[in-house]
């Protein structure tokens, strides 16, 4: 009999029920995969800090068959490098209006909104968050975003929030213990 491992944070049964159906997770970048701060050099070069554990969580979730994507308002070469490293194939940058990008993407892939999740932190993310089957945010998100999210991660953006989301979905879909046991 194999060991059952649970995530180290509480998850409401209603959230787990929604997460069990997810086939695609879409992330905003600034404030979700980063802490939201932008570092700009004198030459205009943009720098962002990503958490390595978030990246590993994303790779584990992909290994279970859940697809990942990015829909972000800014355009950054740093993001291009990060998503390439993580093997994320659905990447949409420079999206002033994110909802049409979301609608086109899920239509192209052949998913329903109930099979999708979105992680955002600001009001520009709400149009998608109000459509998806699972809307997630971070603790320091705008108050309206938190009000309309199904789940608020324990950790802040850029500090493990994406990892927690990935682990929560794996747990809801029954693949969490198997993924964690790979390392024991």
C-alpha positions in Angstrom: 0.0 0.0 0.0 1.5 3.3 -1.0 1.7 6.3 1.3 -0.9 9.1 1.0 0.6 12.6 1.1 -1.4 15.8 1.5 -0.4 19.4 0.8 0.7 21.4 3.9 -2.2 23.8 3.6 -6.0 23.7 4.0 -8.2 23.4 0.9 -12.0 23.7 1.0 -13.8 20.6 -0.5 -15.7 22.9 -2.9 -12.4 24.2 -4.3 -11.0 20.6 -4.6 -14.2 19.7 -6.6 -13.6 22.6 -9.1 -9.8 21.7 -9.3 -10.6 18.1 -10.2 -11.9 19.2 -13.6 -8.9 21.4 -14.6 -7.1 20.6 -17.8 -5.5 24.0 -18.4 -4.0 26.5 -15.9 -3.3 30.1 -17.2 -1.1 32.5 -15.2 -0.7 36.2 -15.2 3.0 37.0 -14.6 3.6 40.2 -12.6 2.2 39.7 -9.1 1.6 36.0 -9.6 4.8 34.4 -10.9 6.8 37.3 -9.6 6.3 39.6 -6.6 5.0 42.3 -8.9 8.0 44.6 -8.7 9.6 45.6 -12.0 13.4 46.1 -12.0 14.5 48.3 -14.9 18.1 49.0 -15.8 19.5 52.3 -17.1 19.4 50.7 -20.6 15.7 49.9 -20.2 16.4 46.2 -19.7 13.7 44.6 -17.5 14.5 42.1 -14.8 12.1 39.9 -12.9 12.6 37.3 -10.1 10.9 34.0 -10.3 10.8 31.4 -7.6 12.5 28.1 -8.5 9.9 26.0 -6.5 7.1 27.6 -8.6 8.9 26.4 -11.7 9.3 22.8 -10.4 5.6 22.7 -9.3 4.6 23.8 -12.8 6.8 21.0 -14.4 5.3 18.4 -12.0 1.7 19.6 -12.9 2.5 19.3 -16.6 3.8 15.8 -16.1 0.3 14.9 -14.8 -1.2 16.0 -18.1 -2.4 19.5 -17.1 -1.4 22.1 -19.7 -0.1 25.5 -18.7 -0.2 28.9 -20.3 0.5 32.6 -19.8 -1.7 35.6 -20.5 0.0 38.8 -19.4 -0.4 42.5 -20.2 3.3 43.2 -20.4 5.8 42.0 -23.0 9.1 40.8 -21.7 12.0 38.8 -23.0 12.6 37.6 -19.5 9.2 35.9 -19.6 10.1 34.3 -23.0 13.1 32.7 -21.4 11.3 31.5 -18.3 8.4 29.9 -20.2 10.8 28.2 -22.6 12.7 26.8 -19.7 9.4 25.5 -18.2 8.1 24.1 -21.5 5.0 26.3 -21.5 3.6 26.4 -25.0 0.6 28.7 -24.6 2.2 32.1 -24.2 0.4 35.4 -24.8 2.2 38.6 -23.9 1.2 42.3 -24.4 -2.5 41.6 -24.0 -4.3 44.8 -23.0 -7.6 42.9 -23.1 -7.0 39.4 -21.9 -10.5 37.9 -22.2 -10.6 37.6 -26.1 -7.2 35.8 -25.9 -8.6 33.4 -23.3 -11.7 32.7 -25.4 -9.7 32.1 -28.5 -7.3 29.8 -26.7 -9.8 27.6 -25.1 -11.8 27.4 -28.3 -8.6 26.4 -30.2 -7.7 23.7 -27.6 -11.3 22.5 -27.3 -11.9 23.1 -23.6 -14.8 24.5 -21.7 -14.4 27.3 -19.2 -15.1 24.7 -16.4 -11.9 22.9 -17.5 -9.7 26.0 -17.1 -8.2 27.9 -14.2 -6.7 31.3 -14.1 -4.4 32.9 -11.6 -4.4 36.7 -11.4 -3.9 39.5 -8.9 -5.3 42.7 -10.3 -8.6 44.0 -11.7 -7.4 43.5 -15.3 -7.6 39.7 -14.6 -11.2 39.7 -13.4 -12.8 39.3 -16.9 -11.1 35.9 -17.2 -11.4 35.0 -13.6 -15.2 35.4 -13.8 -15.3 32.9 -16.7 -13.0 30.1 -15.6 -14.0 27.0 -13.6 -11.3 27.8 -11.0 -10.2 31.4 -10.2 -7.2 31.7 -8.0 -5.4 34.7 -6.6 -2.6 35.6 -4.1 -3.0 37.1 -0.6 -1.8 40.6 -1.7 -4.1 40.8 -4.7 -6.5 43.7 -5.2 -9.5 43.3 -2.9 -12.0 42.8 -5.7 -9.9 40.0 -7.2 -9.8 38.3 -3.8 -13.6 38.7 -3.5 -14.1 36.9 -6.8 -11.5 34.1 -6.4 -12.4 30.6 -5.5 -9.1 30.2 -3.7 -6.4 32.5 -2.3 -3.0 30.8 -2.1 -1.2 30.8 1.2 1.9 32.4 -0.3 2.3 35.6 -2.2 3.1 35.9 -5.9 6.7 35.1 -6.7 7.1 33.4 -3.3 5.6 30.0 -3.9 2.0 30.7 -4.9 2.2 29.0 -8.2 3.7 25.9 -6.5 0.9 25.8 -4.0 -1.7 26.0 -6.8 0.0 23.2 -8.8 0.1 21.0 -5.7 -3.5 21.8 -4.9 -4.7 20.7 -8.4 -2.5 17.6 -8.3 -4.1 16.7 -4.9 -7.6 17.3 -6.2 -6.9 15.1 -9.3 -5.3 12.3 -7.3 -1.8 12.6 -8.6 -0.2 14.5 -5.7 1.0 11.6 -3.6 2.5 9.8 -6.7 4.4 13.0 -7.7 5.8 13.5 -4.1 6.7 9.8 -3.7 9.0 10.2 -6.7 11.3 12.0 -4.4 11.2 9.7 -1.3 
